[in-house]
Amino acid sequence: VIADSNHGFKMIGVGELVAHELLGGSSDLLEPFRYSRYAQGKLHPVSNSPFPWS
């Protein structure tokens, strides 16, 4: 699994979340990116962003 936000200021935080997930933990922040979303047909999580393109 490679998790890279491609933004330097986020990489440490994303790495910590992914490491926690790989060790059997879970994170609400990573939930929208789970692999099972494809089988469930839930491909587009609802955005809370104020920007229409995100």
mmCIF file of the N, C-alpha and C atoms, coordinates in Angstrom:
data_MODEL
# 
_entry.id   MODEL 
# 
loop_
_atom_site.group_PDB 
_atom_site.id 
_atom_site.type_symbol 
_atom_site.label_atom_id 
_atom_site.label_alt_id 
_atom_site.label_comp_id 
_atom_site.label_asym_id 
_atom_site.label_entity_id 
_atom_site.label_seq_id 
_atom_site.pdbx_PDB_ins_code 
_atom_site.Cartn_x 
_atom_site.Cartn_y 
_atom_site.Cartn_z 
_atom_site.occupancy 
_atom_site.B_iso_or_equiv 
_atom_site.pdbx_formal_charge 
_atom_site.auth_seq_id 
_atom_site.auth_comp_id 
_atom_site.auth_asym_id 
_atom_site.auth_atom_id 
_atom_site.pdbx_PDB_model_num 
ATOM 1   N N  . VAL A 1 1  ? 0.848   -1.175 0.000  1.00 0.00 ? 1  VAL A N  1 
ATOM 2   C CA . VAL A 1 1  ? 0.000   0.000  0.000  1.00 0.00 ? 1  VAL A CA 1 
ATOM 3   C C  . VAL A 1 1  ? 0.890   1.234  0.000  1.00 0.00 ? 1  VAL A C  1 
ATOM 4   N N  . ILE A 1 2  ? 0.640   2.126  -0.917 1.00 0.00 ? 2  ILE A N  1 
ATOM 5   C CA . ILE A 1 2  ? 1.353   3.400  -0.946 1.00 0.00 ? 2  ILE A CA 1 
ATOM 6   C C  . ILE A 1 2  ? 0.335   4.502  -0.704 1.00 0.00 ? 2  ILE A C  1 
ATOM 7   N N  . ALA A 1 3  ? 0.569   5.280  0.316  1.00 0.00 ? 3  ALA A N  1 
ATOM 8   C CA . ALA A 1 3  ? -0.323  6.405  0.603  1.00 0.00 ? 3  ALA A CA 1 
ATOM 9   C C  . ALA A 1 3  ? 0.509   7.667  0.591  1.00 0.00 ? 3  ALA A C  1 
ATOM 10  N N  . ASP A 1 4  ? 0.349   8.431  -0.444 1.00 0.00 ? 4  ASP A N  1 
ATOM 11  C CA . ASP A 1 4  ? 1.134   9.648  -0.582 1.00 0.00 ? 4  ASP A CA 1 
ATOM 12  C C  . ASP A 1 4  ? 0.208   10.759 -1.035 1.00 0.00 ? 4  ASP A C  1 
ATOM 13  N N  . SER A 1 5  ? 0.042   11.752 -0.210 1.00 0.00 ? 5  SER A N  1 
ATOM 14  C CA . SER A 1 5  ? -0.842  12.857 -0.561 1.00 0.00 ? 5  SER A CA 1 
ATOM 15  C C  . SER A 1 5  ? -0.201  13.787 -1.582 1.00 0.00 ? 5  SER A C  1 
ATOM 16  N N  . ASN A 1 6  ? 1.105   13.608 -1.814 1.00 0.00 ? 6  ASN A N  1 
ATOM 17  C CA . ASN A 1 6  ? 1.876   14.418 -2.747 1.00 0.00 ? 6  ASN A CA 1 
ATOM 18  C C  . ASN A 1 6  ? 2.000   15.870 -2.286 1.00 0.00 ? 6  ASN A C  1 
ATOM 19  N N  . HIS A 1 7  ? 1.805   16.103 -1.018 1.00 0.00 ? 7  HIS A N  1 
ATOM 20  C CA . HIS A 1 7  ? 1.996   17.416 -0.409 1.00 0.00 ? 7  HIS A CA 1 
ATOM 21  C C  . HIS A 1 7  ? 2.850   17.206 0.830  1.00 0.00 ? 7  HIS A C  1 
ATOM 22  N N  . GLY A 1 8  ? 4.024   17.788 0.870  1.00 0.00 ? 8  GLY A N  1 
ATOM 23  C CA . GLY A 1 8  ? 4.964   17.554 1.954  1.00 0.00 ? 8  GLY A CA 1 
ATOM 24  C C  . GLY A 1 8  ? 4.404   17.749 3.348  1.00 0.00 ? 8  GLY A C  1 
ATOM 25  N N  . PHE A 1 9  ? 3.543   18.741 3.543  1.00 0.00 ? 9  PHE A N  1 
ATOM 26  C CA . PHE A 1 9  ? 3.047   18.997 4.885  1.00 0.00 ? 9  PHE A CA 1 
ATOM 27  C C  . PHE A 1 9  ? 2.067   17.936 5.361  1.00 0.00 ? 9  PHE A C  1 
ATOM 28  N N  . LYS A 1 10 ? 1.537   17.125 4.469  1.00 0.00 ? 10 LYS A N  1 
ATOM 29  C CA . LYS A 1 10 ? 0.587   16.083 4.855  1.00 0.00 ? 10 LYS A CA 1 
ATOM 30  C C  . LYS A 1 10 ? 1.232   14.707 4.989  1.00 0.00 ? 10 LYS A C  1 
ATOM 31  N N  . MET A 1 11 ? 2.403   14.513 4.448  1.00 0.00 ? 11 MET A N  1 
ATOM 32  C CA . MET A 1 11 ? 2.961   13.172 4.340  1.00 0.00 ? 11 MET A CA 1 
ATOM 33  C C  . MET A 1 11 ? 3.146   12.482 5.685  1.00 0.00 ? 11 MET A C  1 
ATOM 34  N N  . ILE A 1 12 ? 3.602   13.191 6.699  1.00 0.00 ? 12 ILE A N  1 
ATOM 35  C CA . ILE A 1 12 ? 3.822   12.566 7.997  1.00 0.00 ? 12 ILE A CA 1 
ATOM 36  C C  . ILE A 1 12 ? 2.495   12.111 8.590  1.00 0.00 ? 12 ILE A C  1 
ATOM 37  N N  . GLY A 1 13 ? 1.497   12.945 8.532  1.00 0.00 ? 13 GLY A N  1 
ATOM 38  C CA . GLY A 1 13 ? 0.189   12.588 9.078  1.00 0.00 ? 13 GLY A CA 1 
ATOM 39  C C  . GLY A 1 13 ? -0.456  11.428 8.351  1.00 0.00 ? 13 GLY A C  1 
ATOM 40  N N  . VAL A 1 14 ? -0.370  11.415 7.035  1.00 0.00 ? 14 VAL A N  1 
ATOM 41  C CA . VAL A 1 14 ? -0.936  10.324 6.247  1.00 0.00 ? 14 VAL A CA 1 
ATOM 42  C C  . VAL A 1 14 ? -0.179  9.036  6.539  1.00 0.00 ? 14 VAL A C  1 
ATOM 43  N N  . GLY A 1 15 ? 1.135   9.110  6.627  1.00 0.00 ? 15 GLY A N  1 
ATOM 44  C CA . GLY A 1 15 ? 1.939   7.933  6.947  1.00 0.00 ? 15 GLY A CA 1 
ATOM 45  C C  . GLY A 1 15 ? 1.572   7.342  8.290  1.00 0.00 ? 15 GLY A C  1 
ATOM 46  N N  . GLU A 1 16 ? 1.329   8.195  9.269  1.00 0.00 ? 16 GLU A N  1 
ATOM 47  C CA . GLU A 1 16 ? 0.944   7.720  10.604 1.00 0.00 ? 16 GLU A CA 1 
ATOM 48  C C  . GLU A 1 16 ? -0.413  7.014  10.554 1.00 0.00 ? 16 GLU A C  1 
ATOM 49  N N  . LEU A 1 17 ? -1.361  7.586  9.830  1.00 0.00 ? 17 LEU A N  1 
ATOM 50  C CA . LEU A 1 17 ? -2.680  6.959  9.703  1.00 0.00 ? 17 LEU A CA 1 
ATOM 51  C C  . LEU A 1 17 ? -2.593  5.607  8.996  1.00 0.00 ? 17 LEU A C  1 
ATOM 52  N N  . VAL A 1 18 ? -1.814  5.538  7.925  1.00 0.00 ? 18 VAL A N  1 
ATOM 53  C CA . VAL A 1 18 ? -1.676  4.289  7.176  1.00 0.00 ? 18 VAL A CA 1 
ATOM 54  C C  . VAL A 1 18 ? -0.968  3.235  8.020  1.00 0.00 ? 18 VAL A C  1 
ATOM 55  N N  . ALA A 1 19 ? 0.070   3.622  8.755  1.00 0.00 ? 19 ALA A N  1 
ATOM 56  C CA . ALA A 1 19 ? 0.768   2.674  9.628  1.00 0.00 ? 19 ALA A CA 1 
ATOM 57  C C  . ALA A 1 19 ? -0.193  2.112  10.667 1.00 0.00 ? 19 ALA A C  1 
ATOM 58  N N  . HIS A 1 20 ? -1.006  2.968  11.253 1.00 0.00 ? 20 HIS A N  1 
ATOM 59  C CA . HIS A 1 20 ? -1.991  2.522  12.241 1.00 0.00 ? 20 HIS A CA 1 
ATOM 60  C C  . HIS A 1 20 ? -2.968  1.533  11.605 1.00 0.00 ? 20 HIS A C  1 
ATOM 61  N N  . GLU A 1 21 ? -3.400  1.818  10.393 1.00 0.00 ? 21 GLU A N  1 
ATOM 62  C CA . GLU A 1 21 ? -4.334  0.948  9.668  1.00 0.00 ? 21 GLU A CA 1 
ATOM 63  C C  . GLU A 1 21 ? -3.696  -0.408 9.361  1.00 0.00 ? 21 GLU A C  1 
ATOM 64  N N  . LEU A 1 22 ? -2.438  -0.394 8.927  1.00 0.00 ? 22 LEU A N  1 
ATOM 65  C CA . LEU A 1 22 ? -1.741  -1.640 8.595  1.00 0.00 ? 22 LEU A CA 1 
ATOM 66  C C  . LEU A 1 22 ? -1.512  -2.521 9.815  1.00 0.00 ? 22 LEU A C  1 
ATOM 67  N N  . LEU A 1 23 ? -1.456  -1.907 10.979 1.00 0.00 ? 23 LEU A N  1 
ATOM 68  C CA . LEU A 1 23 ? -1.258  -2.670 12.213 1.00 0.00 ? 23 LEU A CA 1 
ATOM 69  C C  . LEU A 1 23 ? -2.581  -3.113 12.835 1.00 0.00 ? 23 LEU A C  1 
ATOM 70  N N  . GLY A 1 24 ? -3.663  -2.993 12.079 1.00 0.00 ? 24 GLY A N  1 
ATOM 71  C CA . GLY A 1 24 ? -4.947  -3.499 12.535 1.00 0.00 ? 24 GLY A CA 1 
ATOM 72  C C  . GLY A 1 24 ? -5.883  -2.453 13.093 1.00 0.00 ? 24 GLY A C  1 
ATOM 73  N N  . GLY A 1 25 ? -5.454  -1.220 13.153 1.00 0.00 ? 25 GLY A N  1 
ATOM 74  C CA . GLY A 1 25 ? -6.310  -0.149 13.651 1.00 0.00 ? 25 GLY A CA 1 
ATOM 75  C C  . GLY A 1 25 ? -7.247  0.341  12.567 1.00 0.00 ? 25 GLY A C  1 
ATOM 76  N N  . SER A 1 26 ? -8.015  1.336  12.897 1.00 0.00 ? 26 SER A N  1 
ATOM 77  C CA . SER A 1 26 ? -8.889  1.937  11.897 1.00 0.00 ? 26 SER A CA 1 
ATOM 78  C C  . SER A 1 26 ? -8.916  3.444  12.107 1.00 0.00 ? 26 SER A C  1 
ATOM 79  N N  . SER A 1 27 ? -9.311  4.137  11.071 1.00 0.00 ? 27 SER A N  1 
ATOM 80  C CA . SER A 1 27 ? -9.341  5.589  11.127 1.00 0.00 ? 27 SER A CA 1 
ATOM 81  C C  . SER A 1 27 ? -10.548 6.098  10.358 1.00 0.00 ? 27 SER A C  1 
ATOM 82  N N  . ASP A 1 28 ? -11.310 6.973  10.974 1.00 0.00 ? 28 ASP A N  1 
ATOM 83  C CA . ASP A 1 28 ? -12.448 7.576  10.281 1.00 0.00 ? 28 ASP A CA 1 
ATOM 84  C C  . ASP A 1 28 ? -11.990 8.424  9.097  1.00 0.00 ? 28 ASP A C  1 
ATOM 85  N N  . LEU A 1 29 ? -10.791 8.988  9.189  1.00 0.00 ? 29 LEU A N  1 
ATOM 86  C CA . LEU A 1 29 ? -10.283 9.830  8.106  1.00 0.00 ? 29 LEU A CA 1 
ATOM 87  C C  . LEU A 1 29 ? -9.981  9.031  6.843  1.00 0.00 ? 29 LEU A C  1 
ATOM 88  N N  . LEU A 1 30 ? -9.586  7.760  7.002  1.00 0.00 ? 30 LEU A N  1 
ATOM 89  C CA . LEU A 1 30 ? -9.273  6.931  5.839  1.00 0.00 ? 30 LEU A CA 1 
ATOM 90  C C  . LEU A 1 30 ? -10.484 6.151  5.329  1.00 0.00 ? 30 LEU A C  1 
ATOM 91  N N  . GLU A 1 31 ? -11.566 6.163  6.058  1.00 0.00 ? 31 GLU A N  1 
ATOM 92  C CA . GLU A 1 31 ? -12.766 5.401  5.691  1.00 0.00 ? 31 GLU A CA 1 
ATOM 93  C C  . GLU A 1 31 ? -13.245 5.687  4.264  1.00 0.00 ? 31 GLU A C  1 
ATOM 94  N N  . PRO A 1 32 ? -13.282 6.925  3.795  1.00 0.00 ? 32 PRO A N  1 
ATOM 95  C CA . PRO A 1 32 ? -13.746 7.176  2.420  1.00 0.00 ? 32 PRO A CA 1 
ATOM 96  C C  . PRO A 1 32 ? -12.844 6.561  1.345  1.00 0.00 ? 32 PRO A C  1 
ATOM 97  N N  . PHE A 1 33 ? -11.636 6.138  1.703  1.00 0.00 ? 33 PHE A N  1 
ATOM 98  C CA . PHE A 1 33 ? -10.686 5.612  0.723  1.00 0.00 ? 33 PHE A CA 1 
ATOM 99  C C  . PHE A 1 33 ? -10.525 4.096  0.808  1.00 0.00 ? 33 PHE A C  1 
ATOM 100 N N  . ARG A 1 34 ? -11.394 3.417  1.543  1.00 0.00 ? 34 ARG A N  1 
ATOM 101 C CA . ARG A 1 34 ? -11.287 1.970  1.740  1.00 0.00 ? 34 ARG A CA 1 
ATOM 102 C C  . ARG A 1 34 ? -11.507 1.243  0.410  1.00 0.00 ? 34 ARG A C  1 
ATOM 103 N N  . TYR A 1 35 ? -10.871 0.084  0.260  1.00 0.00 ? 35 TYR A N  1 
ATOM 104 C CA . TYR A 1 35 ? -10.997 -0.685 -0.979 1.00 0.00 ? 35 TYR A CA 1 
ATOM 105 C C  . TYR A 1 35 ? -12.406 -1.238 -1.164 1.00 0.00 ? 35 TYR A C  1 
ATOM 106 N N  . SER A 1 36 ? -13.084 -1.559 -0.082 1.00 0.00 ? 36 SER A N  1 
ATOM 107 C CA . SER A 1 36 ? -14.415 -2.165 -0.190 1.00 0.00 ? 36 SER A CA 1 
ATOM 108 C C  . SER A 1 36 ? -15.445 -1.214 -0.792 1.00 0.00 ? 36 SER A C  1 
ATOM 109 N N  . ARG A 1 37 ? -15.119 0.068  -0.913 1.00 0.00 ? 37 ARG A N  1 
ATOM 110 C CA . ARG A 1 37 ? -16.086 1.018  -1.477 1.00 0.00 ? 37 ARG A CA 1 
ATOM 111 C C  . ARG A 1 37 ? -16.426 0.668  -2.925 1.00 0.00 ? 37 ARG A C  1 
ATOM 112 N N  . TYR A 1 38 ? -15.513 0.012  -3.629 1.00 0.00 ? 38 TYR A N  1 
ATOM 113 C CA . TYR A 1 38 ? -15.788 -0.373 -5.015 1.00 0.00 ? 38 TYR A CA 1 
ATOM 114 C C  . TYR A 1 38 ? -16.863 -1.457 -5.070 1.00 0.00 ? 38 TYR A C  1 
ATOM 115 N N  . ALA A 1 39 ? -16.713 -2.479 -4.234 1.00 0.00 ? 39 ALA A N  1 
ATOM 116 C CA . ALA A 1 39 ? -17.697 -3.561 -4.195 1.00 0.00 ? 39 ALA A CA 1 
ATOM 117 C C  . ALA A 1 39 ? -19.045 -3.058 -3.696 1.00 0.00 ? 39 ALA A C  1 
ATOM 118 N N  . GLN A 1 40 ? -19.022 -2.074 -2.818 1.00 0.00 ? 40 GLN A N  1 
ATOM 119 C CA . GLN A 1 40 ? -20.254 -1.516 -2.258 1.00 0.00 ? 40 GLN A CA 1 
ATOM 120 C C  . GLN A 1 40 ? -20.884 -0.475 -3.176 1.00 0.00 ? 40 GLN A C  1 
ATOM 121 N N  . GLY A 1 41 ? -20.162 -0.043 -4.203 1.00 0.00 ? 41 GLY A N  1 
ATOM 122 C CA . GLY A 1 41 ? -20.675 0.964  -5.122 1.00 0.00 ? 41 GLY A CA 1 
ATOM 123 C C  . GLY A 1 41 ? -20.719 2.362  -4.527 1.00 0.00 ? 41 GLY A C  1 
ATOM 124 N N  . LYS A 1 42 ? -19.932 2.609  -3.498 1.00 0.00 ? 42 LYS A N  1 
ATOM 125 C CA . LYS A 1 42 ? -19.892 3.930  -2.849 1.00 0.00 ? 42 LYS A CA 1 
ATOM 126 C C  . LYS A 1 42 ? -18.582 4.617  -3.230 1.00 0.00 ? 42 LYS A C  1 
ATOM 127 N N  . LEU A 1 43 ? -18.514 5.074  -4.458 1.00 0.00 ? 43 LEU A N  1 
ATOM 128 C CA . LEU A 1 43 ? -17.255 5.583  -4.988 1.00 0.00 ? 43 LEU A CA 1 
ATOM 129 C C  . LEU A 1 43 ? -16.985 7.037  -4.664 1.00 0.00 ? 43 LEU A C  1 
ATOM 130 N N  . HIS A 1 44 ? -18.002 7.824  -4.445 1.00 0.00 ? 44 HIS A N  1 
ATOM 131 C CA . HIS A 1 44 ? -17.806 9.254  -4.248 1.00 0.00 ? 44 HIS A CA 1 
ATOM 132 C C  . HIS A 1 44 ? -18.319 9.684  -2.886 1.00 0.00 ? 44 HIS A C  1 
ATOM 133 N N  . PRO A 1 45 ? -17.418 9.839  -1.917 1.00 0.00 ? 45 PRO A N  1 
ATOM 134 C CA . PRO A 1 45 ? -17.874 10.303 -0.607 1.00 0.00 ? 45 PRO A CA 1 
ATOM 135 C C  . PRO A 1 45 ? -18.389 11.741 -0.689 1.00 0.00 ? 45 PRO A C  1 
ATOM 136 N N  . VAL A 1 46 ? -19.284 12.081 0.189  1.00 0.00 ? 46 VAL A N  1 
ATOM 137 C CA . VAL A 1 46 ? -19.812 13.441 0.251  1.00 0.00 ? 46 VAL A CA 1 
ATOM 138 C C  . VAL A 1 46 ? -18.712 14.367 0.745  1.00 0.00 ? 46 VAL A C  1 
ATOM 139 N N  . SER A 1 47 ? -18.514 15.452 0.048  1.00 0.00 ? 47 SER A N  1 
ATOM 140 C CA . SER A 1 47 ? -17.471 16.404 0.414  1.00 0.00 ? 47 SER A CA 1 
ATOM 141 C C  . SER A 1 47 ? -18.025 17.463 1.356  1.00 0.00 ? 47 SER A C  1 
ATOM 142 N N  . ASN A 1 48 ? -17.225 17.819 2.347  1.00 0.00 ? 48 ASN A N  1 
ATOM 143 C CA . ASN A 1 48 ? -17.565 18.915 3.248  1.00 0.00 ? 48 ASN A CA 1 
ATOM 144 C C  . ASN A 1 48 ? -16.805 20.180 2.875  1.00 0.00 ? 48 ASN A C  1 
ATOM 145 N N  . SER A 1 49 ? -16.180 20.154 1.719  1.00 0.00 ? 49 SER A N  1 
ATOM 146 C CA . SER A 1 49 ? -15.361 21.272 1.274  1.00 0.00 ? 49 SER A CA 1 
ATOM 147 C C  . SER A 1 49 ? -16.235 22.423 0.774  1.00 0.00 ? 49 SER A C  1 
ATOM 148 N N  . PRO A 1 50 ? -15.812 23.647 1.013  1.00 0.00 ? 50 PRO A N  1 
ATOM 149 C CA . PRO A 1 50 ? -16.570 24.781 0.479  1.00 0.00 ? 50 PRO A CA 1 
ATOM 150 C C  . PRO A 1 50 ? -16.322 25.007 -1.017 1.00 0.00 ? 50 PRO A C  1 
ATOM 151 N N  . PHE A 1 51 ? -15.399 24.249 -1.590 1.00 0.00 ? 51 PHE A N  1 
ATOM 152 C CA . PHE A 1 51 ? -15.042 24.429 -2.991 1.00 0.00 ? 51 PHE A CA 1 
ATOM 153 C C  . PHE A 1 51 ? -15.792 23.423 -3.862 1.00 0.00 ? 51 PHE A C  1 
ATOM 154 N N  . PRO A 1 52 ? -16.406 23.842 -4.958 1.00 0.00 ? 52 PRO A N  1 
ATOM 155 C CA . PRO A 1 52 ? -17.207 22.931 -5.785 1.00 0.00 ? 52 PRO A CA 1 
ATOM 156 C C  . PRO A 1 52 ? -16.387 21.870 -6.511 1.00 0.00 ? 52 PRO A C  1 
ATOM 157 N N  . TRP A 1 53 ? -15.095 22.054 -6.676 1.00 0.00 ? 53 TRP A N  1 
ATOM 158 C CA . TRP A 1 53 ? -14.274 21.099 -7.415 1.00 0.00 ? 53 TRP A CA 1 
ATOM 159 C C  . TRP A 1 53 ? -13.697 20.012 -6.524 1.00 0.00 ? 53 TRP A C  1 
ATOM 160 N N  . SER A 1 54 ? -13.972 20.024 -5.235 1.00 0.00 ? 54 SER A N  1 
ATOM 161 C CA . SER A 1 54 ? -13.415 18.982 -4.362 1.00 0.00 ? 54 SER A CA 1 
ATOM 162 C C  . SER A 1 54 ? -14.506 18.181 -3.705 1.00 0.00 ? 54 SER A C  1 
# 
